[in-house]
Amino acid sequence: MKRIAILTSILALTACGGGSGGGLSATDSNARVTSMNSFVVVGGSNPTTNPNARSASPLADGGTRYDLENVTFKTIPTSGEISRLIFHTDSNGKIVSIEYPDAEAIMAEHEGSEVPVGQLKRKGDTNIFVERTVLGEDCGDLAGKVVEIPTEYVSYADKLKLKYSDFGVLRSDVASTGIAEAQIWGIIDTPFMGGYNVKKVDDEQMNNLAQNGDIAFKGLAKGTVSYHDWDAGIDGADIALEGGLTDEEARLIFAQDGSQTLTADFKNWAKIKAVKFADDTKQFKIIDNYTSEDSPYYIGATPDVLDGNLDNEHSMVMETGYYGDDNAPNEAVGLIQYQHSWGDPYYVASEDRWDVENHVNVDLGFGGTRQPDNQD
């Protein structure tokens, strides 16, 4: 199964323009989307922000000023695929749109997936971004009609006091289109995480720093666990566990051996451990299950080593990012997807492909700040 950011077989999506406006300053307007710094300065003698700066603007003192166009996020718009998400800003540094720059390549590689192409225009000074789409032939009498799909940018940077990074979800209200079939999907959450490229600490530096001891971050893990119900709608729908997954005491550890481990305890589902090893292999483990074996959200034993190959019964992708001043990591964010698929073959007519009967998907994001050495 390939999970999607919008709809499969209901919408034939083509990106169009939208409207944006608002009278707030760039900093105040951007704060309604994310509490990340609207501007950062690298180098020079005056490391201050400038509300009239544009991304990568040179300063007289030799420094360089960056706005939020310097930020690169990673998202999971379809199963097994972590790809980019970016901001677009105006001449004052105000956010005007978001975009999946790899959308067309993702859809070419992942049959049956649909990712918005082009910029999703911001609605005024809100945290809502709008995709205007033209309905395809599958929509019968509605074919050719233009509808708008609002997507809310839900950020957790403020809660965690992150200034160079962010994580959260893009919450697309597909049901608001009014199309009957779309009511099944309702609201679709696409997780994201990332930060300023100029403030990122790469894995080589993290490895060097970790030789003096594991580097620990504490913060928030949020996400969803869902199963695919083939009896819902045309080709079924992903049904998420009510209430989602939340742990405000989650940990991310960058260890001396180069492994990166996220641990989180979701009291309404399971206690988990997700690992990205130094050789880029991965592991997803259930430490404690809080659901019964007959629950559609139950996950039992998993292999010790996983990869992102969706042809396998178990697959996983994991991405992390570390950010701070002077190449020292003070903030960490992460993104994880685990998928378990099994059962009898199933033909998906609308996509002309075979799938299997059962799926459980886990999508998680993490954000946190560095903990003092030797502190749990």
N, C-alpha and C positions, 0 to 999 in steps of 0.2 A: 504494500500500500504506500502511496505517496501522499503525504499530508500537504495541504496547499494553503497559501496565504489568502486567496479569495475563493472562488468557486470553480469546481470542475464540472463541465458539461452544461452549466446553467448560463454562465456569462462567457461570451467570446470577447476578451478584453482588448481595447485599444486605448492608449492614453491620450487625453485631451488636456486643454488648459483649464485653469481655475482662477478664482479671485483671491486677493489678499490685500490687506490694508491695515490701518491702525495708526494712532497718533502717538504712541508711547516711544520713549527713547529705545535704542537697540537693547541696552542692558535690561531695562524694565520689561520690555516685550519678550526677550529671550527667557527671562526668569519664569514666565508663564509656561514655558515648555520644559526647561531644565535649569537646575541651580548650578550647573557647571559654569565656570568663568566664561563670560562672553568674549574676553580678550586675554591673551597672555603675551608677555614680552620675554624674549630670550636674548641674552647678551646685552652689551651697551652699559651705560652708567645709570640709567633711569628705568628700573623694572616696574613701571606702573602701567595701568591700563589707559586706553584712550577710546572714548565712545565713538570717535569718528574713524576708527581704523578698519582697514580691510585685511583679509587674510594675506599673510606674508608681506606686510608693508615695511620697507626699510626705514630706519630712524636715523636722525642726524648724528646720534652718538654711537652709531655702529650696531645698535641692537636691531631686532626684528620683531614686529608685532603681528600676532596671528589672531584670527577670529575663528568662529565655529566651523568654517569651511575646512579647517585643518583637522577636524575630528573625523575619524573613521570608526564606524560601528560594524560589528558582525551580527548577523541574524541567521535564523533557521527558517527560510521561507518554504522549504520542502524537505522531506525526510532525507537525512544523510548529507545534506548540503549546507555548509556554513558559507555565507557570502556577505558582501559589503552593503552597508547602508550609509548614506551621507546627507549632510545638511547643505542647502544652498542659502547664501545670504545676499542682501542687497549692498549698495555702496556704503551704507552706514554700519554694516555688520549685523543687521537684523535678520533672523531666520525667516525665509519666505517659502521654503519647500523642503521636502525630503525626497530621496530617490534611491531605488535599488539599481545601481549602475550595471549590474551583471544580469538583469532580469532576462534578457533575450537568450543569453548563453545558458542560463539555468534551465529555461523551458526547452531549449534544444537538446540538452543532455538528459533531462528528466521528463520522459513522456507522461503526459497527462497533468503536469503541474501548470499552475497559472500564477504569475507574479506580475504586479503592475509595471508597465513599461512607461518610462518618462517620469517627470516630476509630479508628486502629489502636492498640490498647492495649499499653503497654509490659509486658514480662515481667519482673517483679521489678526488680532493679537492673542488668539486662543491657542490651545495645544491640540487643535483639530486640523488634520490635513485631509484634503478631499481629492479622491480619484473620480474623474468623470469618465464613464465608460459607455460604449455603444453595445447594446445587446445583440447577440449573434442569432443565426438562423435557428438554433435549438430552442429559442424562446418563442417560436411560433408567431402569433399576431403581434407580439411585442418586439420582434426583430427590428433593429434600426433605432429603437428608442434610446435616448441618452438618459442615464441614471447616474446619481452621485453616491459614492460609497465613502462615508466619513470614517477616518481612522484617528483614534485618540492616541497621542504620544504620552504614555504613562511612565513617569520617571521616578526612581527611588534615590536619586542623587542627594536631594535635600534631606531626606531622612537619615542618610549616612554621612552627610557633610562632605561629599565628594566634590572636588573643584576641577579636577582634570579628567574625570571619567564619569560614566553613567551606565546604568543598566535598567531594564524595565521591559515593557511589552508595547507593541503596536496593536491597538484594540480596534479591529475593523468591524463595524456594525453592518454586516451584510444583510441582515433582516430588514434594515431600514429602506432597502430598495423597493419593498412592497411586493416583490415577486414571490409567489406562493412557495415554490421549491426552496427559496432562500431562507424561509422561516426555520427550516430544519437545522441549518448551520448557525443561525443566530449571530452571535458575536465570536469572532475568531481572534485569538491572541497569538502574535508572532513575537517571541522573545528577542531581545537585542542586548548588546553590551559593547563597550569600546571607550575611546577617549582621544585626547589630543595626541597626534603623531609625534609632535616635538617634545612631549613629556613622557613618552613611552620608554620603559626600561626593557631591553630585549632579553631573551632567554640566556644568552651568553653572559651578560652582566649578572643576571639572577643566579646563574650557576656559580659565578665567581664569588658573589656575596654569600651564597649558601654554604660555602666551604668553611665559614666561621660559625655555622650552625643553621638549623632549619629556620626559614622565614615564615612567620605565621600571620595570618589575617583573620579577623573576626568580623562578621557582619550578617547580612540578610540573604537567605536563599528563598526564592519564590518560583513557582512554576505550576505545571499541570500534569496530571496523569490521566490518560484517556484510553478507551477501547473503541474499536470500530464495530458499529452495529450495522450490518448489511441490510437489515429490514427497515432502516430509516431512510426515506427518500428514494431517489432513483438508483443510486449505487451505494447507499448507506451513508453514515455520518459518524464522525468521531464524537463520542460522548464523554465529557470530562467529569472527573470526580467533583462533586459539588463543594464549593468553598476553596478549591485549589489547594496548593501546597505552600506552606509558610514555615520557616524556621528563622527566628531572629538571633539565634546563637550559633549559626553555621560557621564552619572553619574551612579555610583554604591554606594548605601548607605547601611551600616550595622546599623540598628536602635536599639534603647534601648529595644524594644520588641522582638528582635531576628530575625526580618524579614530582608530580603535582597532584595533591589529593584534596578533594572536597568531601567533607562529612556534614550531613544534615539529618535532623530528626524531625520528621513530619508526623505529628501525633495522630493525625486522622488517616494515615496510610502506612508509612514504613520509615525505618531508620536506614539511611543509605550511605554508601561510600563510592565515589567516582574517582578514578585514577587515570592520569595521563603520564605514561612512563617516558623516560629519557629517549627511548627509541621510537616514540610516537605511537606505540601500541597502547591499548586502553583497557580499563576494567570497570565494570559496574556491579556492585554487590549489595544485596539486601542483608543488612545486619540483623534487623528485627522486623517482622511483619505484624501489622496491627489489623489486617483484614483476614478473613477466612479464605481457605483454598478455593471455595466456590464463588468468590467475588470476581467479577470481570476485571478488577484492577489488581488482582493478586499476581505477583512475580515470584517464582521460586528460585531454584539454583540457576546461576549464570556461569558461563565459562570464565576461566582466569584471564584470557586474552581476547580482546574484541577489536574489530576494525569497522570501517564505515561501509562495508559492502552490504548493500541491501538484499542481495541474494541469499545471505546467510540468515539463519534463524535468529541470531542475536547480532545486533550492530550498534555502533556508538560513534558519535563525534563529540569532541570537546575542544574548546578554545578558551584561552585565558589571556589577560592583559594586565600589566603592572605599570603604574604611573607615579611620577613624583619629580621633585626638583633635584638638579645636580646628579641625575642618574641614580637616585636613591628611591626605592619603591615605598611609597606611603599609602597607595591605594591599589586595590586589586579588584578585578571583575572577571566573571567567567560565564560560559555558556555551554550547556550540555544537552545532548539528546541521546536517549537510549530507546531502541525499538526491539521488541520481541514479536516475531511473526511465525505462525505455525498452523497446521491443519490441512484440510482438503483444498484442492485447487478451485478457483472461482474465476469465472470469466467476467471482465468488466467491459460490457458492450460499448459504452460511450467512448471508451479509450482504446478499444480493440486490443486488449492485452489480458493476460492471466495474472491472477493474484492468489493469495491463500486466504483461508477462512478467518483466521483470528489474528488480531493485532493488539498490542499494548504499547503505547508511546509515553515516554517521560520527557518533558521539556523543562529545563531548569535554568535560571539565571542566578548569579551571585554578585554581590558587591560588598566590599568591606575595607577596613583600614588596618594598618600594620599594628601588631601587638608588640609590647616590649619583650625582649628576649627572656626566655624561661617563664613566660606567663601563659597559662592555659587559656 
